Structures are given as C-alpha cells and as structure tokens.
Amino acid sequence: MAKKLFLLLLTSIFLFYSWLGAAAEDKAGAADDNPVKVINNITIDTIKKEIRLNCQLALEEGILEFMLVDEKGQTYECAFKILENKPSELHFGLLLLGFNPVAFNDYKALLNNKDAVKILKEKQCLLELEIRKNDKIIPMDTILKNRESGKKEPLYWVFTGGFFTEKNVYAADLTMIYLSIWPEMSATINLLSDSGNPYRGEQGYEIAAKHNFKVDDEFTLIIRGVK
C-alpha cells in the first residue's frame, strides 16, 4: 500500500511540473487562478468538470484498437488523432478534476463483472466520452460500431493512468496513446469492454459505415465523470 501511495504521489508531482512547463510556454494558457487551463489542444475546465480535446478524424474505415492517439502514433487503427500535446497532460487534467487512476490489472479483472460500472464509479475513475463537431453532438455509434452485437449501447471509459518506465518516462508519452479501445496497459484511458480481438474474426470495434466524415475533419472529444 505504501509503495502504491508513493508511486501515485510521484506521478502527481511529475505531471504537475510537466504541466507547469507546458503552460508557461503556451501563450494562450490561462492565469494560475483561472479555472480553465489550456495546454495547446487540451482544455481542462474545473468549473464544468470536463476536459475538451480538439482533434481530427484519423480513419474513415477499418478496424479500431484505439480511440485517440498522437498524430505520429498508430493512426491507421485509431478513430481520432491529436496534435501538439502529450498523454501525460491528459493524465494531469484528470487528476486536477479529482479522478483517481485504477490499476490496469484491477480494470482488466472487472471487464466481465456485471457490477463493474458501480465499482469503478465508486473508485472515481469511470468516465464518459462525448463527440462534438461544430458544437453539435455526434452520437457515438456514428463513429464506433460494435462488430459483435451491432447494438447501440452506452460506452464507459476508465482512467487507468498508464505507468512509468524504468527511466521514469510516462509510458503513454512514448506509445502516444490517450484512449484505447482494446485493453492497453500504457494508455491513459481504456474502454470498459470485454469485446474480443478485432483481428480474430467479427469481434471488437470498427469505424461505422456511412458517417460522411473525412480524414482530418475537426472534432472535439469531451471527457466527464459518469454521474
């Protein structure tokens, strides 16, 4: 327990100073007492208790492993891409809003648990994701299709937090994965889903058909806690 608390404290301190450095360089950044913090394409709103990420469509069709990666990441199997930011900045924003990362193994152990939503909500790590384009809400199933059920169902996301490498580098900053659909240990956020590997038959997720969007179209992803 003491080790876990120390690692959490170390993570918080590291991300805090990383964010301070980024904010100091960001001319558009807010003053220290401003409840809205801006780090390039990430906005942390402490009043609305939400994080807004300005991003672009990365893929028009195909199998998905990720929801959001850096533009230099695995965009060939991801729905959205973001420029000029780091996953550690998203991690800091979530900590600032009061969310607590849950251990990746604990998250995986709950994927088949019928009480997972309740348990993760109590742990303050359960999130919801909203997609907007020009301030218009885009239904999630317009972008994501469940290849197994094809059903329209609410999707929940989990702040798993990723980890630090032996060289004290935040792993997600190396893999460039912000939100993952297929369970990914280094990702800052993972989808709460027990869907199978999309490369092993009709399972997992893919880009929904007939969405009428093009690669590089601009969107905003909004992350909030599940009420």
N, C-alpha and C positions, 0 to 999 in steps of 0.2 A: 504493500500500500504506500509506504514512504517513497519507494522508488517511483511509482506512478505519479504521485503528487509532485515529486521533484522534476520529472520529465514534463509534466503539464506546466509547471512554473517556468521551466527553461524555455518551453515552446512559446509561452505567452510573452516572456521578456524578449526573445529573439524576434518574434513577429512584430512586437511593439516598436522596437528600434528600427526594424526594416521598414515599417510603415512610416515612421517619422522621417527617415531619409528620403523616401519616395515623395512624401507630402511636401517636404522642403523644396524639392526640385520642381514640383508641379505648380506652375504659376496660376492655374485655375483652382488650386486647392483652397479650402476654406480656412478661416482663422481657427485657432485652437479651441475657442469656445463655441464654434459653430456646430450645431447638432447634425449638420450634413457634411460628411467628409468625402472629398473627391480625389481619387487616385486614377488619373487618366480615364479609362473606360469603366471604372468601378465606382459606384456611388453608394456610400454607407449612410443610411438615413436613420438616425437614432430616435427621431420623433415617430416616424411611421413604422419603425422596427422592421426595416426591409433593406435588402441590397439589390441594386439595379446594375445590370451588366449590359453595356452596349456591345453588340456582337454582330456577326454576319452569318448567313447560311453557308455551311461548308459543303453540303452534299445535296444533290437533287433526288437521287435514288440510290438504294443499296442497303446492305446490312449495317447495323449500328452496334458499336461497342461502347461509344461514348456520347455524351450529350453536349459537352463543351470542352474544347481543348484550345491551346495556343495556336495561332496561325501557322507556326512552324512545327506543330505536333502532328498527330495521326488524323489529319482532317479527312482522309479517304475512308474512314469508318466512324465519322462523327457528324452530328446534326449541325452544330454551330462552332464558330471559331471566334477568338477574341484577340485583339492586338494590344501591344504595349502595356501588358500587365503580367502579374505572376500569381499562381495559385496561393502563395503564402499571403498575399494581400486579401484574398477572399477569406482565408482562414482567420486572419486578424479581424476582419469585419464581423465575422460570425461570433468571435469571442467578445468583441465590443458590444454586440447586441445581446449578450448574455447566454449564448448557446454553448453547450459543452460537448466536445467530441467524445464519441463512444469508441472503444477499441474495435478494430476491424474484426477480430475473431468473435467478439460478442455480437457484432452486427450479423456476421455470417451464420452464427448459431440460431439467430432469430428469423431467418428467411422463410422457414417452414412453420413458424409458430403463429397460431391463429391470434395470439394476443400481442403480436409484435408492435402494432401501432400504439396500443395503450402503454406498453412497456417503454418504448422509445420516446414517446411523448413525455412520460414522467422523467426520463433521463435528460430532457431538454435538448434533444439532438434531432428531433423529427421536423422536417421541412417540407414546404410545398413550393412548387415552381409554376410561375405564370409566364406565358409568352405574349409579348405585345409587338405590334408593328404600327407605327404612326399612332400610338395611344389606343389602338384597337386590340382587344383581347383576341388572340388566336387560340382556338381550342387545341388542347394537347394532341388529340387524335388526328388533327390536321397535319401534324408533323411526324408523330410516332405511331407506328402500327405494331400491335402485339401479334406476332406471327403464329402463335399457338391458339389463341382464343378469338382474336379479331374484335374483342369486346371493347366498348368504351368504358373505361374504369378509372377511378381516381388513382393517381400515382403519388407515392410518398418517397421522399429523399432523406438520406441520413448523413449527418455530419460525422464522418468517420475520422477526419483530420489528417490522414496520412502519417508519415513518420520522418525521422531524421536519419540520414546515412551515417556511417562511421566517421565521416569527415564533417559532421554537423551541418549538412546541407539538407534543406527541406526537400524531400524526395519528389513531391509533385512539381517543384520548380524545375526538376530535371526531366521528368516524364511529360510535363506540360499538360497534365490532366486536371481539370477543375471538377467536372461532374462526369461520373462514369455510370453507364447502364449495366454493363457486365461487371460483377464484383472485382474491384481493383484496389489493392492494398495501398498504393501510393496516392490515390485520388483524395481530394479534399472532401468530396461529397459522393455518395453512392446511392443508386436506386434501390429501394426496398422491393425486390422482386426475386422470385425463385425460378424465373424463366431459364430455359436451357441455353446451351451454347448455340448461337445463331449460325455457326459454321458446321453444325452437325444435324442438319435437317430443318424442318419447318418449326423452329422454335426461336425464342429471343425476340428481338425487335428490329424493325427496318423503317426506312423513310416511307411515310404513307404516300400512296399514289394520288395523282391529280391535285396536288396542293397549289399549283400555279405560281410557285416562287422560283427564283433563280439564285445560283451561287453568287455570293457577295451581297445579296439583298440584306438590308439592315433590320435588326430586331433588337428588342430589349428583353432580357430574362430577369424576372423579379423573384427573389428568394425571400420567403417569410417563414415564420414558425407556424406549425399546424395548431389551430385553436381547438 
